[in-house]
Amino acid sequence: MAGEMEKLFALAGRIHVLLRREHNRIIDVEWMCTDESYAKEVIKIARSAESEELLALAERVEAVHPLLPKPQRIEVPIPAKTEAKYVASLR
Amino acid sequence: MKKVLASFMLLAVLFGAVSPSFAEEAAPVAEAVMATTEAPAAEAAPAPVPDKGDTTWMMLSTLLVILMIVPGLSLFYGGLVRAKNMLSVLSQVFGIFALISILWVVYGYTLAFGDGGSMNWLIGDTSKLFLAGMTGDSTAATFSDGVVIPEFTFVAFQLTFAAITTALIIGGFAERIKFGSLMVFSALWFTFAYLPIAHMVWATGGYLFEKGALDFAGGTVVHINAGIAALVGALVIGKRIGYGKEPMAPHNLPMTMIGASLLWVGWFGFNAGSNLEATGGAALAFLNTIVATAAAALSWMAAEKMMRGKASMLGIASGAVAGLVAVTPAAGLVGPMGAIILGLIAGPVCLWAVSGLKKSLGYDDSLDVFGIHAVGGIIGAIGTGIFVSPALGGVGIDGYEMGAQVITQATGVLITIVWSGVVAFICFKLVDMVMGLRVSEEDEREGLDTATHGERAYNV
């Protein structure tokens, strides 16, 4: 648990740095780690920033934050198997 | 210019291939009992009269084979192509049936079953061109001495065989051939491939008939013949655009299943009707047509399950058709257990032919005509030579010796393959030179339904 909080603080800190440097936005790192609605808002801002690095950091925060629900992975059906069945053959 | 030449070719096939002989009387097919002039007291035996049961059975059989062609084959093939080409397949089958029906009664019947004199080993004559001299009282012989059927009935029955053989071929190059070119090719191939092979195998005096080759309902005449022509067509015309890269899924497998079911039901007319009488021989062919088909469907299913983990509906239907093909030459000659063995063999072998063999050789036989009809026909033809043996439950034939019979069967297979293949190649090349075989790339991508026929199968 302590290890996860450390990880969370580290991730939040990196988000803070990137938002300040590239988007002139300041966030409260400690508040982000302890408040659910503030964390969700920061993640929302990070996602909308059009930065791959911020997007990745936001996903990692979601995965480790103790107050946020774990993100559900949607399994995309793989059509390739079905499609390959009818290449050069009817069977 | 090309269109003029094409029209001339079609007219030449219709009217100019043989010289008319309207003045000649039709040579009687049935044996007539002649009264002796030296013994006035002896009474001439009456000429045999068709039995109403036999006649009814033969007309019903003819009807069943038509059911195989127009809805059966059309839907079986139609469901397997992409939606944009459904109507083209239906039109091609329907059109070929109509065309061959006319050509058969004009010159096909007489060339297939007439007495060709010095050329009788290869082809018949023109004595019954336009069915000259034939009336409702004309009779045709059956396999039993003194038993006849109306000749018109025989003409109609054999007409359906000629039509379905020609129609089967289209599966080899579906989705890319010009409709008009296909019709011209069909007329040529019917004339120069189907008629000689039918005569050689089924007519008295025909080369393979006299050698003792056995083909009860058309393993060589119909299935190997069509299968080889389809393969040649696939190779000459070339692969479909995107073949090997894009998936080309069957667009309506329920239609294919309906077609396969109609083929099975109609095949009772094809096989049992080939007995020409409603007797125990027909009953044997009838039963064989059930059990061989069932065995092949099961063995294809089992093989597919082992190979791929799942048995597909298309596989079951294809297996059934493979069994029907394999039992066709054997139907009235082998016992039910022999028929089952033929079916059990045909299933997995044809499955390999339409998957492994096809992929390794790389040809685009769109609807697997070669893999099912040619390969299945070869299994049936050779297998007939084995399972006709009385020791294996077959009906037996005079002077039967298994090794010699199998060699004779193989000879028939080889001659059919070579003749059909060479004639098909020449006909395809000829038509290609005159009017082109393949549609444009744009039409092929758009789909033959709209490009060739100006309509869509589905307006949803």
Chai-1 contact restraints between the chains, C-beta under 6 A:
chainA,res_idxA,chainB,res_idxB,connection_type,confidence,min_distance_angstrom,max_distance_angstrom,comment,restraint_id
A,E83,B,P247,contact,1.0,0.0,6.0,A-B,restraint_1
A,Y86,B,P247,contact,1.0,0.0,6.0,A-B,restraint_2
A,Y86,B,M248,contact,1.0,0.0,6.0,A-B,restraint_3
A,Y86,B,A249,contact,1.0,0.0,6.0,A-B,restraint_4
A,V87,B,P247,contact,1.0,0.0,6.0,A-B,restraint_5
A,A88,B,G244,contact,1.0,0.0,6.0,A-B,restraint_6
A,L90,B,L80,contact,1.0,0.0,6.0,A-B,restraint_7
A,R91,B,S355,contact,1.0,0.0,6.0,A-B,restraint_8
